[in-house]
Amino acid sequence: MGALSAKNFDVSFITRTRELIEMYDNSSGELGFTLLINALVGLIILPKEFSAQNKGKFKDSFLKEKLSSFQELIEIFKYEEIEISYDGELSKQKKFSFKSGSPYSKVLPENVRIGELLDRLRNGIAHMHIIPTEYDGKWEGVIIRNFNKSQKCNFDTYLTYSELRSFALFVATKYIDTIKKP
């Protein structure tokens, strides 16, 4: 793994997190989902907080870009309805739903900015609005939702293991690719 450095903790953390995700590729195990959710939370929170404290070493301009700028994200966050297994029952679930404004209106995935997506993912996970789905006794995916202060859902997504992994690697790689040069 990358060298640990207190001086460059944010860079070391992101580099090591990406290496850990790359090392662990177990799409059928619950440990894989746990690792990915933990990694994604760290990748969302740590760089943002370091930047807020002016300690960050990243040009995070990619956070202002829309999902449409990245084909791999359009493939993950699609606006479609899918069928999933939840508590042993099949149900329909939106693959991706993002609402904004007042009154709420739907925003197509390609028009959502990466920073907005990360904020809603962070809030959904932090407030325990995450639901695992299973098939044949194994985790198949996760539903992550975010609710506004009025308890109205303004974000809903379903991610399979491979999509969660691809997205976490995308975020880590984007940050690493934008390290500010001294």
BAFI-3210 file (N, C-alpha, C; in Angstrom, 3 decimals, decimal comma, padded with zeros to 6 digits):
// residues 182
n [1|2|3|4|5|6|7|8|9|10|11|12|13|14|15|16|17|18|19|20|21|22|23|24|25|26|27|28|29|30|31|32|33|34|35|36|37|38|39|40|41|42|43|44|45|46|47|48|49|50|51|52|53|54|55|56|57|58|59|60|61|62|63|64|65|66|67|68|69|70|71|72|73|74|75|76|77|78|79|80|81|82|83|84|85|86|87|88|89|90|91|92|93|94|95|96|97|98|99|100|101|102|103|104|105|106|107|108|109|110|111|112|113|114|115|116|117|118|119|120|121|122|123|124|125|126|127|128|129|130|131|132|133|134|135|136|137|138|139|140|141|142|143|144|145|146|147|148|149|150|151|152|153|154|155|156|157|158|159|160|161|162|163|164|165|166|167|168|169|170|171|172|173|174|175|176|177|178|179|180|181|182]
n.u [000,845|000,262|002,638|002,299|001,587|001,709|001,834|000,791|-001,781|-004,425|-003,974|-002,536|-004,481|-006,544|-005,170|-004,430|-006,946|-007,989|-006,193|-006,846|-009,513|-009,039|-007,563|-009,372|-011,675|-014,378|-017,191|-019,344|-019,538|-020,568|-018,679|-017,387|-019,284|-019,457|-016,833|-016,749|-018,775|-017,807|-015,374|-016,320|-017,689|-015,518|-014,090|-015,808|-016,158|-013,583|-011,834|-013,452|-013,731|-011,036|-010,537|-012,322|-011,063|-008,910|-006,733|-006,593|-005,244|-006,104|-007,378|-010,495|-012,277|-013,647|-015,860|-017,778|-018,562|-020,915|-022,674|-022,935|-020,544|-018,981|-018,898|-018,837|-020,178|-022,739|-023,530|-023,763|-025,567|-028,524|-031,648|-034,114|-036,501|-036,146|-036,188|-035,954|-034,821|-036,099|-036,194|-036,937|-038,954|-039,936|-039,604|-040,337|-037,995|-036,572|-033,751|-032,287|-033,041|-033,409|-034,187|-034,891|-035,124|-038,034|-041,370|-040,415|-038,740|-038,000|-034,653|-032,718|-030,298|-027,966|-027,755|-027,058|-024,730|-021,503|-020,583|-023,022|-024,250|-022,466|-022,845|-025,529|-025,366|-023,622|-025,191|-027,398|-026,199|-025,002|-027,232|-028,393|-030,067|-029,951|-030,334|-029,846|-030,045|-030,978|-030,277|-030,975|-029,894|-027,590|-025,950|-026,980|-027,165|-027,385|-029,720|-029,777|-030,936|-031,919|-033,286|-035,021|-035,280|-037,964|-038,630|-039,034|-038,304|-035,493|-033,600|-032,627|-031,171|-030,056|-027,509|-025,424|-022,962|-020,714|-021,158|-021,045|-018,398|-017,043|-017,799|-016,686|-013,954|-013,763|-014,193|-011,991|-009,847|-010,272|-009,782|-007,063|-005,932|-006,091|-004,330|-002,846|-000,015|002,945]
n.v [-001,182|002,361|004,736|005,777|008,982|011,652|014,314|014,426|013,339|013,207|012,574|010,185|008,623|008,428|007,219|004,778|003,762|003,360|001,381|-000,663|-001,229|-002,157|-004,444|-006,096|-007,937|-009,237|-010,107|-011,525|-011,559|-010,429|-008,951|-007,565|-005,622|-004,200|-003,226|-001,601|000,301|001,543|002,501|004,250|006,166|007,271|008,298|010,235|011,987|012,682|014,099|016,351|017,599|018,167|019,983|022,014|022,958|024,111|022,466|020,624|018,838|018,765|019,518|019,966|020,319|018,572|017,850|019,680|019,020|017,512|014,361|013,449|013,999|011,827|008,741|006,248|006,796|007,446|004,959|003,657|005,206|005,199|006,294|004,480|001,835|-000,971|-004,454|-005,795|-007,889|-007,807|-008,363|-010,989|-010,702|-009,781|-006,579|-003,431|-000,930|002,278|002,895|005,189|008,257|011,655|014,614|018,084|021,519|023,638|023,547|020,068|018,769|016,332|015,491|014,665|012,017|012,698|015,424|015,947|017,130|015,919|016,516|017,131|014,641|013,119|014,410|013,740|010,952|010,646|011,768|010,020|007,566|008,282|008,882|006,504|005,549|003,305|000,346|-003,033|-005,321|-008,649|-011,818|-015,148|-015,488|-013,919|-010,746|-008,529|-005,968|-002,430|-000,089|003,338|006,148|009,596|012,050|015,139|017,961|018,000|015,419|014,323|012,280|012,945|011,799|008,739|005,686|002,649|000,361|-002,132|-004,537|-004,422|-001,953|-000,192|-000,606|000,220|002,914|003,878|003,473|005,229|007,753|007,833|007,702|010,025|012,032|011,478|011,901|014,621|015,871|018,635|020,244|021,174]
n.w [000,000|-000,402|000,892|004,236|005,384|007,540|006,915|004,360|004,652|003,533|000,813|001,111|002,415|000,471|-001,636|-000,443|000,149|-002,412|-003,293|-001,510|-002,259|-004,848|-004,250|-002,909|-004,311|-004,133|-005,150|-004,196|-001,468|001,799|003,158|001,167|000,337|002,730|002,990|000,668|001,134|003,455|002,403|000,405|001,942|003,372|001,176|000,301|002,480|003,705|001,710|001,204|003,715|004,302|002,254|002,989|005,233|004,143|003,820|001,918|-000,869|-003,452|-006,683|-006,938|-009,044|-010,652|-009,238|-009,846|-012,315|-014,582|-014,440|-017,021|-018,215|-017,915|-019,160|-017,833|-015,470|-016,318|-017,143|-014,691|-013,107|-014,021|-015,364|-014,816|-014,268|-012,179|-011,206|-008,014|-005,279|-002,138|001,231|000,669|-001,167|-004,462|-005,878|-007,463|-008,299|-008,549|-010,475|-010,319|-008,900|-008,662|-007,146|-007,176|-006,117|-005,425|-005,931|-005,748|-008,560|-011,029|-011,818|-014,493|-014,648|-016,147|-015,811|-013,229|-010,905|-009,951|-007,356|-006,064|-006,161|-004,579|-002,115|-001,531|-001,447|000,730|002,814|002,799|003,528|005,986|007,550|007,807|005,757|004,103|002,409|002,222|-000,507|-001,399|-002,864|-002,966|-000,408|-000,419|-000,442|-002,916|-003,809|-002,943|-001,706|-001,594|000,010|000,292|002,419|002,694|005,002|005,520|005,453|002,921|000,207|-001,703|-003,175|-004,552|-005,102|-006,625|-006,268|-007,540|-006,415|-008,177|-009,412|-007,240|-006,503|-008,860|-008,858|-006,427|-006,991|-009,161|-007,907|-006,101|-007,929|-009,463|-007,559|-006,954|-009,471|-009,587|-007,898|-006,403|-007,580|-005,879]
ca.u [000,000|000,988|003,296|001,504|002,250|000,871|001,833|-000,090|-002,738|-005,542|-003,483|-002,232|-005,740|-007,251|-004,357|-004,530|-008,322|-008,104|-005,443|-007,632|-010,644|-008,503|-007,114|-010,505|-012,694|-015,218|-018,524|-020,420|-019,471|-021,014|-017,520|-017,119|-020,183|-019,055|-015,607|-017,039|-019,547|-016,853|-014,433|-017,005|-017,913|-014,233|-013,729|-016,706|-016,013|-012,234|-011,344|-014,284|-013,386|-009,687|-010,665|-013,008|-010,078|-007,788|-005,611|-006,705|-004,216|-006,754|-008,190|-011,718|-013,191|-014,478|-017,104|-018,739|-018,942|-022,133|-022,463|-022,844|-019,146|-018,289|-019,730|-018,935|-021,180|-024,053|-023,852|-024,105|-026,723|-029,499|-033,012|-034,957|-037,059|-035,609|-036,801|-034,972|-035,312|-035,981|-036,863|-037,477|-040,007|-039,523|-040,282|-039,802|-037,165|-035,913|-032,291|-031,758|-034,021|-032,810|-035,152|-034,313|-035,983|-039,267|-041,589|-039,449|-038,881|-036,984|-033,461|-032,157|-028,943|-026,884|-027,708|-026,662|-023,299|-020,877|-020,586|-024,382|-024,445|-021,691|-023,510|-026,741|-024,911|-023,090|-026,306|-028,174|-025,458|-024,803|-028,504|-028,839|-031,085|-029,299|-031,041|-029,235|-030,942|-030,338|-030,811|-030,491|-029,116|-026,365|-026,194|-026,953|-026,992|-027,841|-030,532|-029,391|-031,912|-031,723|-034,525|-034,801|-035,704|-039,403|-038,721|-039,397|-037,164|-035,008|-032,553|-032,843|-030,402|-029,765|-026,185|-024,926|-021,590|-019,755|-021,372|-020,516|-016,941|-016,616|-017,977|-015,677|-012,672|-013,845|-014,002|-010,602|-008,965|-010,436|-009,042|-005,624|-005,538|-006,141|-003,459|-002,198|001,454|003,469]
ca.v [000,000|003,618|005,131|006,598|010,252|012,577|015,578|014,268|012,328|013,050|011,863|008,809|007,939|008,129|006,253|003,492|003,285|002,817|000,124|-001,647|-001,615|-002,957|-005,738|-006,910|-008,027|-010,378|-009,606|-012,314|-011,582|-009,243|-008,142|-006,686|-004,472|-003,428|-002,527|-000,559|001,377|002,266|003,209|005,358|007,212|007,939|009,041|011,379|012,924|013,166|015,176|017,544|018,248|018,725|021,175|023,034|023,485|024,568|021,539|019,688|018,899|018,370|020,411|019,170|020,887|017,504|017,787|020,585|018,455|016,709|012,929|013,236|014,146|010,563|007,639|005,190|007,175|007,332|003,521|003,272|005,949|005,263|006,622|003,376|001,040|-002,328|-005,358|-006,255|-008,745|-007,139|-009,173|-012,192|-010,348|-008,980|-005,290|-002,504|000,095|003,184|002,760|006,481|009,335|012,841|015,700|019,339|022,691|023,704|022,154|019,135|018,269|015,319|015,908|013,497|011,722|013,379|016,826|016,026|017,360|014,879|016,976|016,959|013,198|012,698|014,931|012,957|009,621|010,793|011,956|008,782|006,565|008,780|008,862|005,100|005,293|002,354|-000,923|-004,074|-006,245|-009,957|-012,874|-016,459|-015,371|-013,119|-009,358|-008,307|-004,546|-001,552|001,083|004,467|007,231|010,798|012,771|016,524|018,257|017,704|013,964|013,938|011,662|013,728|011,022|007,306|004,952|001,241|000,033|-003,483|-004,567|-003,962|-000,518|000,478|-000,715|001,100|004,303|004,194|003,597|006,463|008,891|007,811|008,012|011,448|012,832|011,246|012,534|016,080|016,337|019,905|020,195|022,312]
ca.w [000,000|-000,457|002,138|005,134|005,634|008,297|006,189|003,198|005,084|002,611|-000,370|001,537|002,701|-000,778|-002,367|000,248|-000,014|-003,772|-003,324|-000,760|-003,117|-005,948|-003,721|-002,473|-005,348|-003,785|-005,451|-003,605|-000,011|002,527|003,511|000,036|000,443|003,907|002,615|-000,314|001,765|004,308|001,536|-000,249|002,949|003,570|-000,036|000,193|003,599|003,990|000,841|001,353|004,981|004,170|001,409|003,777|006,181|003,312|003,937|000,806|-001,904|-004,692|-007,490|-006,976|-010,041|-011,226|-008,465|-010,490|-013,610|-014,601|-014,689|-018,465|-018,639|-017,691|-019,648|-016,834|-014,481|-016,972|-017,137|-013,321|-012,613|-015,106|-014,983|-015,259|-013,190|-012,181|-010,241|-007,036|-004,207|-000,847|002,258|000,051|-002,116|-005,610|-005,962|-008,452|-007,684|-009,484|-010,459|-009,919|-008,853|-008,054|-007,200|-006,733|-006,203|-004,660|-005,560|-006,322|-009,924|-011,332|-012,553|-015,171|-014,146|-016,861|-015,403|-011,822|-010,705|-009,134|-005,967|-005,535|-005,999|-003,411|-000,909|-001,247|-001,031|002,086|003,745|002,849|004,309|007,351|008,276|007,793|004,746|003,213|002,517|001,386|-001,201|-001,438|-003,709|-002,555|000,820|-000,592|-000,816|-004,350|-004,033|-001,876|-002,021|-000,757|-000,136|001,090|002,711|003,102|006,371|005,618|005,314|001,563|-000,475|-002,838|-003,843|-004,418|-006,102|-006,376|-006,790|-007,360|-005,907|-009,188|-009,618|-006,057|-006,611|-009,954|-008,458|-005,409|-007,701|-009,947|-007,004|-005,637|-009,058|-009,815|-006,585|-007,142|-010,728|-009,490|-006,803|-006,700|-007,575|-005,095]
c.u [000,882|001,543|002,386|002,287|001,289|000,751|000,867|-001,165|-003,860|-005,138|-003,204|-003,508|-006,445|-006,480|-004,498|-005,947|-008,511|-007,379|-006,211|-008,819|-010,158|-008,083|-008,290|-011,577|-013,507|-016,668|-019,635|-020,439|-019,945|-019,837|-017,168|-017,996|-019,781|-017,814|-015,921|-017,821|-018,636|-015,879|-015,098|-017,274|-016,616|-013,840|-014,615|-016,358|-014,610|-011,760|-012,145|-013,913|-011,983|-009,729|-011,309|-012,050|-008,838|-006,538|-005,559|-005,654|-004,784|-007,399|-009,494|-012,745|-014,071|-015,804|-018,188|-019,220|-020,194|-021,791|-022,281|-021,426|-018,385|-019,197|-019,899|-019,961|-022,589|-024,488|-024,293|-025,422|-027,716|-030,875|-033,923|-035,504|-036,534|-036,379|-035,712|-035,636|-035,033|-036,821|-037,577|-038,580|-039,413|-040,298|-039,614|-039,082|-036,605|-034,413|-031,663|-032,883|-033,399|-033,803|-034,525|-035,352|-037,192|-040,343|-040,584|-039,771|-037,733|-035,847|-032,896|-030,716|-027,846|-026,746|-027,303|-025,144|-022,746|-020,867|-021,954|-024,669|-023,708|-022,329|-024,729|-026,383|-024,410|-024,218|-027,133|-027,506|-025,354|-026,081|-029,185|-030,032|-030,459|-029,909|-030,333|-030,329|-030,209|-031,029|-030,149|-029,539|-027,833|-026,746|-026,024|-026,668|-027,423|-028,689|-030,080|-030,370|-031,495|-033,073|-034,185|-035,322|-037,189|-039,688|-039,279|-038,155|-036,771|-033,874|-032,778|-032,000|-030,218|-028,437|-025,865|-023,507|-020,635|-019,927|-020,821|-018,989|-016,409|-016,712|-016,939|-014,298|-012,631|-013,528|-012,539|-009,652|-009,063|-009,683|-007,527|-005,124|-005,484|-005,301|-002,755|-000,691|001,982|004,230]
c.v [001,234|003,994|006,046|007,852|011,168|013,906|015,545|013,228|012,119|012,271|010,399|008,012|007,527|007,086|004,856|002,909|002,691|001,480|-000,989|-002,145|-002,516|-004,350|-006,661|-006,877|-009,291|-009,969|-010,394|-012,269|-010,300|-008,360|-007,166|-005,449|-003,580|-002,607|-001,363|000,600|002,203|003,090|004,427|006,502|007,982|008,800|010,268|012,430|013,514|014,274|016,466|018,306|018,855|019,992|022,317|023,695|024,031|023,723|020,602|019,909|018,535|019,554|019,642|019,718|019,815|017,372|018,680|020,048|017,601|015,247|012,654|013,393|012,825|009,396|006,536|005,515|007,104|005,867|003,062|003,900|006,189|005,611|005,552|002,648|-000,384|-003,161|-005,898|-007,168|-008,054|-007,902|-010,378|-011,941|-009,548|-007,674|-004,434|-001,378|000,975|002,982|004,056|007,501|010,488|013,973|016,947|020,448|022,612|024,279|021,264|018,816|017,299|015,929|014,644|013,282|012,522|014,853|017,028|016,220|016,308|015,274|016,828|015,485|012,704|013,186|014,092|011,526|009,660|010,898|010,682|007,719|007,019|008,712|007,496|004,837|004,416|000,982|-001,954|-004,895|-007,569|-010,855|-014,170|-016,363|-014,566|-011,698|-009,212|-006,839|-003,757|-000,429|002,170|005,603|008,415|011,494|014,188|016,737|017,988|016,216|013,523|013,408|012,515|013,027|009,555|006,630|003,507|000,934|-001,428|-003,401|-003,970|-002,473|000,290|000,508|000,233|002,566|004,715|004,354|004,873|007,665|008,954|008,239|009,480|012,341|012,674|011,933|014,057|016,626|017,635|019,734|021,394|023,293]
c.w [000,000|000,900|002,947|005,460|006,379|007,560|005,004|003,486|004,082|001,359|-000,026|001,756|001,416|-001,586|-001,757|000,122|-001,402|-003,875|-002,612|-001,589|-004,245|-005,480|-003,403|-003,549|-005,112|-003,951|-004,780|-002,087|000,629|002,924|002,391|000,075|001,614|003,595|001,686|000,286|002,662|003,471|000,902|000,728|003,198|002,385|-000,246|001,249|003,708|003,036|000,998|002,626|004,932|003,317|002,182|004,766|005,466|003,487|002,732|-000,258|-003,274|-005,379|-007,701|-007,968|-010,683|-010,483|-009,061|-011,839|-013,480|-014,882|-016,174|-018,995|-018,574|-018,056|-018,597|-015,749|-015,053|-016,992|-015,746|-012,886|-013,745|-014,552|-015,578|-014,048|-013,312|-011,164|-009,324|-006,027|-002,879|000,168|001,646|-000,961|-003,276|-005,597|-007,026|-007,713|-008,792|-009,357|-009,958|-009,963|-008,081|-008,237|-006,600|-006,839|-005,304|-005,560|-006,292|-007,775|-010,175|-012,139|-013,189|-014,718|-014,834|-016,480|-013,944|-011,740|-009,733|-007,660|-005,309|-005,258|-004,751|-002,109|-000,546|-000,829|000,407|003,099|003,894|003,700|005,767|008,187|008,189|006,869|003,658|003,479|001,631|000,699|-001,334|-002,449|-003,266|-001,357|000,715|-000,964|-002,320|-004,676|-002,818|-002,466|-001,059|-001,058|000,714|001,243|003,121|004,519|006,593|005,455|003,968|000,873|-001,680|-003,595|-003,524|-005,498|-005,665|-007,041|-006,520|-006,803|-006,939|-009,476|-008,453|-006,105|-007,687|-009,553|-007,407|-006,060|-008,543|-009,061|-006,539|-006,747|-009,457|-008,831|-006,797|-008,409|-010,635|-008,327|-007,265|-006,610|-006,799|-005,951]
res [m|g|a|l|s|a|k|n|f|d|v|s|f|i|t|r|t|r|e|l|i|e|m|y|d|n|s|s|g|e|l|g|f|t|l|l|i|n|a|l|v|g|l|i|i|l|p|k|e|f|s|a|q|n|k|g|k|f|k|d|s|f|l|k|e|k|l|s|s|f|q|e|l|i|e|i|f|k|y|e|e|i|e|i|s|y|d|g|e|l|s|k|q|k|k|f|s|f|k|s|g|s|p|y|s|k|v|l|p|e|n|v|r|i|g|e|l|l|d|r|l|r|n|g|i|a|h|m|h|i|i|p|t|e|y|d|g|k|w|e|g|v|i|i|r|n|f|n|k|s|q|k|c|n|f|d|t|y|l|t|y|s|e|l|r|s|f|a|l|f|v|a|t|k|y|i|d|t|i|k|k|p]
***
